[in-house]
Amino acid sequence: MTELLSKEVKAEIDRWLKKYPEDQKRSALLPALRFTQEANDNWLSEDLVKAVAEYLDQPHIAAFEVATFYHMYNLKPVGRYQLNVCGSISCKLCDCKGIVDHLKQKLDINVGDTTKDGKFTLKEVGCLAACVNAPMMQINKDYHENLTPERVDSILETLE
Amino acid sequence: MITVEIDGKKLEVQEGTSIIEAAENAGIWIPRFCYHKKLSVAANCRMCLVEVEKAPKPMAACATPVNEGMRIFTTSEKALAAQKIVMEFLLINHPLDCPICDQGGECELQDIAMGYGRGISKYSQGKRSVEDEDLGPLIATDMTRCIHCTRCVRFGSEVAGVREMGMTGRGEHGRIGTYIKHTMSHEMSGNIIDLCPVGALTSKPNRFEGRSWEFDQMASVASHDCVGSNTFIHSLRHEAMRVVPRDNENINEVWLSDRDRFSYEGVKSHHRLHEPRIKKNGEWQVVSWHEAMAFAAEGLRTASEKWGADQVGALASPNSTLEEFYLLSRLMRGVGSNHIDHRLRESDFSDQTLRGAFPGIAGSLNDINQQNAILVLGSDLRREVPIVAHRVRQANKNGAPVMAVNMIDHDLNVDLAENIVASPDDFVQQLSGIADALNGKGEPTSEQKAIADTLKAAEKANIIIGHVALHHPNAVAIRALANAIADLSGATVSHLTDGANSAGAWVAGAIPHRAAGGAAIETAGLNYLEMIDNPLHAYIVMGISPDFDTAHPVKARAALNKADFVVSISSFTSDILSESDAIYETADVILPMVPSAETSGTFVNATGNWQQFQGALKPQGEARPGWKILRVLANFLKLKDFEYTSSDEVLDAVKAAVEANDLMSRVEKSLVLTSLPATTSGIAKVTQVPLYRADQLVRHAPALQHQLDESHRSARLNTRTAKLLKLASGDRAVIQDADESYVLPVMIDDKVSDNAVALSAAMVGTKTMSDFFGPITVTKG
């Protein structure tokens, strides 16, 4: 199944494999799944997870254990923009629920869902270490802090 | 050795031992769920928390090694408080469905909850529920009951060598499963039923059939392979309920293969024979034992008077007991014939007079784990003798290189240091190459040289000759070359034999060239192949169906059909999947025999271990133990000295014969090959007997039959051979064999060697095959 992985992804995995002892290829599961996900519109199909496992000589289940453990791996298709709203303690105290509710209403989706046009996916995530400016959310790789419903609206307007 | 104190007891223990092991050795029980002596330490259930002096927190007894002077308290207030709290956590999400749970009564969680659980839960929220897995026909799941001890996961990666299960998700969403639905296909998968401390994994065939405390338990010995795993048969009101392993470190450790575990279903098959039958004027009639015996004796006597005693032959299943073999051997010799054999899947016998006491495994089974190098010749180990495969894997994990020369690139579940996949024709040449490499002559290939060097360098090396090689038409040359390689490299040779009691057949004289105890015979009788090549006038067949239990189904059936008189001693009327009834078709009298679970007897395993067992179940209907049938038949034939009143007396007679002939001191002599067998060109068969088709009993066990897959019903060949024959996956291949032709779907399998077509014997689609390895022509149908 490894033919599902592109040449570039394989090269990147190979580069990471060099960082671990030869008999511990399992260590490369995390980065390998990440590259594979990034090269596939940010999500991992079952077949892709299997492909990564096979590329690293691991049983399929070993890759699924990792892929299901971390919320950063998406096991179903996601929107172009992932809205990851922090739901941990500091943000919670600063009413992140209000932000989530606002997004739910505005986008007409539930947490974990993707808008019909495939633009946004809404997720609630664990602490992203920006407590000082709670509440916050991460959109793809960028942080947006000190959120209010109004600010959220203006941020979303800037996204294509 | 260091000194520790557990619960006030001073103990001398080996350094590095964990607290739980040290306590267990001293007879102190610490509660646990995830710890298992045969698996790695996970320390994730926390049930074994104990108090250690000067340690600020309770310590997990399974993961804490003992130290000099350590004082451990397993039942102190602090330890008990910790254990109770862990128990409370475990019970938060565990359903209270013990009344409908199959594990109830033998559940570790239930037992420990009785001791450590609270009567009332502080927890009022809902419990989580988890979707069930479908793991196939053998293992039932109720994953809501799972407490995440991960024993099943560790069994898969550490013992089975195939990691099928894992823990996906995290925290409260964590669950044990395969993630992608699939059937557990490992040959030892049933062991996770025993390992599971709760009712999450239970036996599917035994589901809701009874409560463990109602079962009667009888020690027994598994009747399928030459290891003879120790078992307990559990029964309820004389009906077999299940089979579980009986610990024996020297044989099966704590494990049991699925074939040994689930074949008991065959005992309950409605294809069992319950009464004696005779064929009179072409019509089958149910008759009394007396009439059937008189009829059988009369038929045999008539045949031997009319055609001569050497026109009577006997073919016995290699799963017969030692006592049955002995009585059959004496009966045949009493009649005046030496034509008796149990090697029904072999076809090369020319070295039989050189063999030792019996073909078997060198040393003990534990020795396999201790080898420094292992060479596997012609064997699909995992699907022949699973326990030996397990031990080879352990040796490999201990660092021994495992090498293989095979006709199909079998998945042996080890990292093969060297792997030669040769066509059936080239197989012998490859062995010759290895011998040449050791002799320093010829031009061995690099692989042959590497195998030779590894064997020579190893202090202890073993060459394991498997079933595929045993059934090969050049089996004698293979044995001779293996012996030569062993002599030159200092290795030992192990033979894996068919059935549960091939060794017993040699000991008891169920071979044409030696009587009981290996006593010499003036002129050897006909072996199995000679008996069917030149059909005799009368046969006694025991425990076999000619279609599925011989290597030459067409010839065997024809020989029996042609005979004037055939006595079939059998447990089953026919084979469950068979379209026609080979036994009814070929026999003149059928004497119903009980399977080994219903009789006392002895199996001699491949290491020469005589394992006696008692009948665990009541004989069904009028069926009788094989030894009684043969004893009475001998009486009807008016043969002398057949006055045995118990199987023990028969066993004593065998023991006396063994001692009288000093059988056990007999050593195997090597045959010196003067020339290699001629090679032929063209397409040849490579035939294997599927694990769950090996004998009558397992063929009648429905759950195991569901484990067969398409590969067993197909003709498998590699891409090159397929191209050569212009065949593609999904085509129908018309296979023209020496006698008849048959049609099978094509499956492309690049594990098969060139110019070979891999087939499965003992299947309906191949019951018209001429032999296991002969040449065939294949065309597209």
Interface residues (C-beta under 8 A of the other chain):
Chain A: E46 K50 P59 H60 I61 A62 F64 E65 T68 F69
Chain B: S157 V162 R163 E164 M165 G166 M167 T168 G169 R170 T178 Y179 I180
